[in-house]
Amino acid sequence: MYEHLQQTDNEVYELVKKETERQQHGLVMIPSENAASVSVLETMGTALSNKYAEGYPGKRYYTGNEYIDQIENLAIYRAKKLFNAEHANVQPNAGSGANLAIYFALLKPGDTVMGLNLAHGGHLTHGNPVNFSGMTYRFQSYGVNKETERIDLDEVRAIALREKPKMIVTGATAYPRQFDFSAFRKISDEVGAYLLADVSHFVGLCLAGVHPAPFPHADVVMTTTHKTLRGPRSAIILSKTTDRLASTPADPATKVKNLAQKIDSAVFPGTQGGPMEHIIAAKAVCFAEAMKPEFKTYQENIVKNAHALAETLQAEGIRLVSGGTDNHLMLIDCTPLQITGKQGANALADLGIYTNFNTIPYDTRKPFDPSGIRLGTPTLTTRGMGAGEMQTIGHTIAKVLKNMTNETVREGVRKVVRELTARFPLYSELL
Ligand SMILES: Cc1ncc(COP(=O)(O)O)c(C=O)c1O
């Protein structure tokens, strides 16, 4: 692969090669990353990238879209089937833009919204003050309980009753436990709020039934497609058709829209221009992959591996936020190890183990040098690793974090990484 690039632009080719090799020879444990199939990668590099297709299938502002329409319709059909959704918009370019479109569709600037605090695992677009979401809407965040480090639904309900939000956002980027969508829906109903489930991180687990499913509880579901879904770097929005909170029912004559139409208009022309049809095609490919029985087994193995890794780390005396994990990720509290999360994550990365530094709930340190390390199992599970390998990796990580500068330890760790990555190859067909 990549012969043309190699011949015409060796400088870029060399960097692509080096990055591919880094992924091959390293243990990628950043829980928001994965290794998409070669079919997904191939589809992203097709001539579909050349085509402008503003609008939606059958209603484009450009000619020449007869095949593009079929591709987008196929992606929509597969997304609806996979998620059991009434409506799917497959055009969002990324998760942040998709959340922007959802807010734009259903809220007015200044409306009150609830989302999980970033410091407790929420995403920037769930109301952080430095993000458009926190600047445009009146976000009242909920957090995790200081003792249990889990979301306290009584507290969520109390905030909702007090603040009367127009929308409650669920989902997270660094929360190792499950979301009870049914309980959130009850709270949303009590206060007349939309329920948005941002399942970006654990979407694959939902599809496999190892995490509660967001439908039928949520009005709108947003997911990125490149994390546990293992597709191209992108996002989609799924929704109900009926807007259960609209004061006026949908009516084409008066141009009053239903929920699905509101979402579509908010994506295009509201917040995006021409859709990336090469990425939409790659999303269609990953949806078909996710319908296969192997995908369910893969997701079950992600969770089994996360349990094995968490148990090993805890047996090594390492403190995990909330005492473990129910999903694909966990958070190490580095405070008792007398290092910062950044020092720990950098030491691991130097040896080819990629995690990310992350705040932990009630962190006293700043986000750019926080107390935690976030790590997970999606990519290692894609490579075929199982519980035995997770135990080896757990002991290895503990060794690094406890002996940050010991060169003998570091040499031993490099050997473990070399041996594991050779035994579980990745992308051997690419280079
Ligand atoms: C829960 C959640 N929502 C939204 C996003 C944003 O996605 P993107 O990086 O594609 O903008 C992320 C990305 O990490 C996420 O974890």
The ligand as a Gaussian input file, in Angstrom:
#p B3LYP/6-31G(d) Opt

LIG

0 1
 C      -18.044000      11.834000      25.209000
 C      -17.421000      12.557000      24.052000
 N      -18.169000      13.412000      23.327000
 C      -17.665000      14.089000      22.302000
 C      -16.346000      13.926000      21.914000
 C      -15.804000      14.774000      20.818000
 O      -15.431000      14.074000      19.712000
 P      -14.388000      14.686000      18.658000
 O      -13.034000      14.564000      19.258000
 O      -14.620000      13.827000      17.460000
 O      -14.785000      16.113000      18.430000
 C      -15.532000      13.031000      22.616000
 C      -14.126000      12.847000      22.221000
 O      -13.279000      12.435000      22.958000
 C      -16.083000      12.337000      23.731000
 O      -15.339000      11.495000      24.456000

